[in-house]
Structures are given as structure tokens and as C-alpha cells.
């Protein structure tokens, strides 16, 4: 779930784990201190041991603190390193003083002088500790801050000085017979202790967030040490002091606390954890003049004016700035708040202490207050007045800053284009920003008090409420925010539903919604999704969505009953429309065809455009119908679709007619979208082969035939690579005199497999129950060995060049699919380059197209065919008189020769009507001066009839089988072949016998010793 718009602040690095944190080190410290207290309480068993423990025990504890602080400073980096070095040095002075003290008492066994080097070491302890504490304190950043820091320190020190002077110092100062050095030491100890106590108190109230546990423990250790120094300064205790007593236990504990202090930093649970109070204090902006943090102000965020104000805009006393904190966290802040209240009373407490000190000296001085106390108290009061004046000025500046920031954020919220709402725990709105008027079209005041879910669309309400309940049940740290999207009714006159996206955050009394209008974005997303799954021209589902719906239909119910079927539709003649009147007209035709298709199917059936002029329909019907019933039902639907698509289209360019070939496939158990659509595609190709404009149903043998054709294409490509193809030539003879006028180039496959059953039907590029055999993609010409048409053209030209060199100049006819004219090798430039390479004139090559319909329908193909004609290459058309090559092709194409359709020659002897039609076509070609060729002539009567009807040339088994180069050379030496009934034709002789002898059987590649099958003729693909 999304967590809101704003980027979350980077999490601080985790604190370094404390080496001595946890209960075990603390328990060990308490045990050692307790043992020392017990030993001191019982006098350690002997005066000697007491002296050792009182002197050298304190030395060991102090030097342990020194080593601990110095080692910590050496292994750590940061701004606190000098502070720990100074604290370690102060402990070293304490340890050195105790060692000197023990030297006199334990080693020399003599009283310690009243003034010694040990006193100097003890005096150096306090200044070093004071400087170290200053470095540990949260130091001010400005001069005013430092001035306030000094005033705070003097308030504490002055009050303690007056109290101490009135009680003890006056007696020390009035001492008689003391040396100057001793008097200085007597006054130095308490004065330095007073300064140290002042620093401890100020540091306690001003400590920074970093290493709070370590600072607290260091302050505690120094506080214990100062307390013991104060007790030692008392004349009564000092007169009766000896080493090893309970007073030494306090110094011992203070040193051990200082030794442990640096190693407890970073302990888990400190207040400086992310989101804690210390972090907030550290990040608070500095005050205008003092540089102090604005800890008294609530944390200001863009939502603060809402969380801290009630709907009327007045300050809400119950609002908590830390809106995201849990109740436990709130309870944890009570102690620091009480501590801050106590700190605010400290100046007045200092004044009270000074007043009590004056009264005390007044009573003990015979009605005359002590001048030192009076002067000190006066300076404390002056410092108090100055501090309070500065505090008042700071509060005024902070109040103005707070008001400025509040107005700033209020203007941001009220001027925001997003709607900000606060809901109570019962779901009712407590605050609605003014942006609701522009976004929702509703008055914000009228929305206050209404349940939030009453604004949501009924279809979205349950989902939104569930998400909000889930969000409230989640942990705040794990999921600080969430995002919901729903529809809300617009309050305008149109009463429309808007799409609203809201970022939801927690609030102490409910939830905060930051909402924005995303209707345009949602509409755009829906348009993009629609465009990704629909055809942009017809707005029908595209192939991806159609496949998905077929998959869904197959997964939802049984398919054995025949209630799921796919219609694959192809528009016949659409390409001719595109080529003749333009693509814009073709697009308009597709749009109208899509509309007719939608109207022709039943409600609930799905129609789609798969690409180009191919459409599809998913038909779902009533289960339980038998095979005959389901086929009849689907045939009625398919015929209705075919009839609707075949009606004339009235376009701006005029009336246009196209037809529709439809293939139907039923889903069977185990069917997938791919197999079901493939079966329908195969049925559609069968409809095209059967004459177009019809409906065909899928049968299993269609898939078998498609598999066979695929395997055949793969074997053919392999045969090209392995050299299994050979080139043969069949003579074309004139029916009037038997003269050989041309040669027809044919490819034969020398394969160990069985001969191809009907090679001309399968490999001439015609569609039979499936798409035609295709060659692999060859964008760079690297796969030229897999192109049968190119191989046949190159081999035929090469053989023609060799025959021409031998004196035989007969042209060679090469069969070429019409679609290959767009390929570079078969264009005018490619053919010219090939002829030039072999030094063969253009008139020696005749390109034969199997059908003229594709060329007639394509201006590009007609242009390329005209380019070949201008080059001088002959053009022949096959299938003349049939559907493939209509007579109109003679007028629109540069034709040099036509080959009669086999339907005109088969059955010619038995059908008078066929003879009449054939004769009419032959007279037409004769009038136009176009020679004709009859193919497959195998009977003398057929040859005689064709010659009588006007056919000029023929080829077939009656004259000659396709021949290899050697046999062809011997045949061409004669130049003529016998034609039954032809005038001037040679009688049967050696040449005729040579032409009618079957070609030798070529050995198969699989078994070199066994005779292979007769080579199979292969036409180009």
C-alpha cells in the first residue's frame, strides 16, 4: 500500500551498540560498590587494610575512570572526544592525589601534611571537570545564548555561595593562625565544588540529545564526588576523617560511575531514537535571538493548522502536535515536561535561597547581615532580573514567529488545490478545507458533520471502509500512511461521479484525508487500456484481447458440447480495393465491415479484428446440442456474416464489392486459444482454395495437411542446402511444324523419400487447405540457398548461357510466383544483373506467372512487370481462360505468351461446349497476336484438336519428358519433334525415340546401391 505523496525522511544511521549497556554491567557496578560500602562500614577488619583501601583503592578506581575515558576518546570520533579526555584527566588528578595521600599514610606511615602536593591535585580535579562538562553541555550558538548560559550558572552558583558562606565559609574565613596557603586551600575546595555543582545543575537542564545516557551517568558520578567533597569540607566530619571510612565509598562509586559512563552511549531505548523527543529538539529551529531551540513550540508541518485547530479555526487545547505518537509515547513525555516546569522555577528558587541566607546571617550576626552574602544576593537578583527580561523578549519573538508560521501554513492549506479533511473516530468530518468548493462542487461548511462514507459511490464504499479499518489496525511504524481511490459525487448541476485519490494519515482523534481529483488521469488510463486491447481503426477487440477472451471461455465451461466456436474471416478482394482507390477508402471499407460484422453476430458474441483484412468472431451457444445441430447453428451465423460482408459498400469513390471467406472451428477437449484459432485459419484457407466467398468447417485432415506442408517446406530447404535439386528442361514445340521453339525449366528433387504426390499443386505457390509454402526471411540476402525460385532462375540462366555458347539460342521459360516480383533479385535490376553476368540477352529469358489476378490487383506488381517488359524479358501468363488469368489480362499487362488453363484441355475431346469455349479464347489470342501453349498434352487426338482450334504451341509427354542437359543437347541437334497430323513434321526417328524415352532413375542418397524413385518435378515457391 502506498504511504503518501511526501517523501519520507531518511532514517538516521543506527547507534553504535553499547559495550557495557544492559543490566549485567550495572549489576556488577552495584555489587562492587556494595562490597566497598560493607568493607568501609566494618572498618575493613584492620586499620592497615582500611588505609590501603581508602587510599590506593580510590587511586585504582580513579585511574580506572581515567583509562576508560581516554580509551573511549581514542577509539571514537566526534565532537565529544575532548570532553572525555578532560574528564579522564580530572580523574587522573584525583587518582594522583589519592596515591600521594596513600604514600604518606601507608608507605611512610606518617600523617599527611596539612598542605601537600595532594591538595594541588585535588584542586585541579574541579577545573578540568568543569571544562569537560562545558563540552558535554548543549552549547549555545550565539552570544546572547552564552550570556544567558552565564546568568543561569551564576544564579545557581551565587545562591549556593550565599548559603555556603552563611553556614560554613564564614567560619573558615575567620579562622585564626592559619597560613595563607592553608586558607586558600580551605576556601578553594568549597568554591570549586560550588562551581562544579552549578555546572552539574545547568548541564542537567541543558544537556544535548547525543549520548544522553552517558552524559547522565557522568553527571551522576561527578555529583556523587562533589557531594563527598562538600561533606569532607565540613569541619565536624573532617576532624574525625580517616582513610577507609564510608566517605571514601562515595568517591569510589563516583569514579566507577565515570569509568562506566562513556560505554553506555547508544543504548537502545534512549530518547534520541528516531522520532523521539530529543531528535525533535535537535531538529527544532533556533530562536531569533538566543539560538535556543523552539522546544516550547509544536512541530510545524503542512498539516499542523489542521491538527492543532478545531474546525472553527480557534486553537484546540486538546490537539497534540505529535499526532502520530501512541499513548505510551505520550506518557513517556510527562516526566520531561515536569522536569521543564521545575527548571523554570530554578531562578526563583535561587532568589529564595539568597533571601534565606541573608536572614540566617542577620540572625547569627547580631542583627547585622553579612556583607558578602548581601553583595552576592544582590548580584543574583540582578542576574535574575536580566535573565527574565531576556526570556520575556525571547517569548515575544517566539510568539510572533509562531503566529507567522501558523498563518503561513494556514494559507498553504487554504490555498491548496487538494482537499484536506479531518474525520473523527466515528467517521464524521470535523474539518474540510476551502478547496472542496472547487473540487467537489460542495460548500465545505455543509460537509462538516457528515459521515465520510456518505460521499462515496455505493460500489466503492465497502472497499474503502475495509481499507481504512485495515490501515487503523496496522502498526503506525509499519504503515504510517495509505492511499485510497474511490468515486465521489460532484455537487454541481450535472451530478457526475468524480474519481478521487486520497492519502490517509493518522490523527489523534481520527484520520486526515489529503484528496485530489484524478478523473482525467483515470479516464486517460482507461483510454490507454482500451487502446492496448482494441483496434484503433475499427474499435473492435484486437488479437491480444480476442485470445484472452477465448482463453477465458475455454476455462469457464466444458467444450465438448460444442458451445464454443471461432469464426476466422478474410475479405476477398480487399487488396485490390487498396491498390485501386487508395488506402483511405480501404480504411473506410474496414470500418463499415466491422460494423456489419458486429450487427451480424448475436448479442453476447465477441468480434475482433486480427489485422489487415482478417476478422474473427467468438461464438458461444447453448450446450447439449449434437454435432449436426451445432454445425447447422454455426453455419447459419457464418452465412449471415458472409452475406452481410459481401453486400456492396457505398464509398465516396463509388460502389465497391468484396467477398468473405470464413473458416469455422469448434472447441474440443484439450483445445487452447492458439490451436482453436489455427484450426479456424486452416478452414478459412480451405474456403479460399475452394473458390472463395464461402464457409468451410475445420476437419482433422486439414491440420494433417498443414503439418505435411510444413515438413515438406523444411525438407525442401534442406534439399537446397545439400544439393538434392537438379534442373531439367521440357521442350515446347510448334503444333504446325513440330519445331522446338522454347524450353520450360523445371526443378526435380532427387530424394530418398517417396516422390511428391502432387508437386505442382503443392509447390507452385497456390493455397491448398492452408497458407502457401514460404521461404525464410532473408533481409540481407544471406539465406539465398533456401530460395527455390532464385535457385531455379539462376540455374536456368546459367544453362541457357551454356546452350547459347553451344549454338542453341532457344529462350527458356522460368515459372515465378507473382508476389516475388517485389523482391530485388526478381525485379528489372536484379534480372538485368543476372543476365549481364552470364552474357545472355534479355530475349533469351521468359518469366512465367502462374496467375494474373494478383498482378491486376496491384499497381506495384504491374509497374514491375512493365519494367521487365521494357528490359526485353518475355512475360508469360499461366491459367489463361480460368479464374487465375481472365482474358482482360491481355489488355492490361505486357503479355508475350499465354498458357491455357488445364481445365480447358482436360476433357476437351469429350465436351463440345468446352471445345467451343476454348476455340473462342484461342481466336481472341490469335486476333491479338499472342501465342498460346497447351500443357500436359499426352494424346495425339488432343494435339490435333488444339491445332485445329488455333493453339500455336504445346508441351507434354506426347512430345518429350523433361530432359537432363546431355539428352537435351542431343534432342536439340534435330531441332524438331513429330506432331500428329502436322504438315512438315518429321517422321518418328532417333530424336523422337530419344524424347519419349523416360529419364533414367536416379539413385537415392539414403542407399547408394538401390535405385531411387523417379525424380519429382519441383516448381518454384
FENMOMO-V636297 format. One record per helix or strand of 3 or more residues. SS is the DSSP state (@ for helix, = for strand). FROM is the first residue (numbers start at 1). TO is the last residue. Records with the same first field share a line. If there is no record, write none. Layout:
SS->FROM-TO + FROM-TO
//
This chain:
@->23-41 + 43-45 + 47-75 + 81-107 + 117-136 + 143-173 + 180-206 + 212-233 + 235-239 + 246-264 + 277-283 + 304-307 + 327-332 + 334-364 + 371-415 + 436-439 + 444-447 + 452-455 + 458-473 + 519-533 + 543-556 + 574-581 + 583-600 + 627-646 + 673-689 + 700-722 + 759-763 + 784-786 + 788-805 + 818-822 + 824-826 + 828-837 + 842-844 + 853-857 + 859-871 + 889-892 + 902-905 + 912-928 + 940-949 + 965-974 + 990-996
=->419-424 + 428-432 + 481-489 + 497-507 + 510-517 + 564-572 + 606-611 + 614-620 + 649-651 + 654-656 + 659-666 + 695-697 + 725-734 + 739-749 + 811-815 + 845-849 + 874-880 + 897-900 + 931-934 + 1016-1018
//
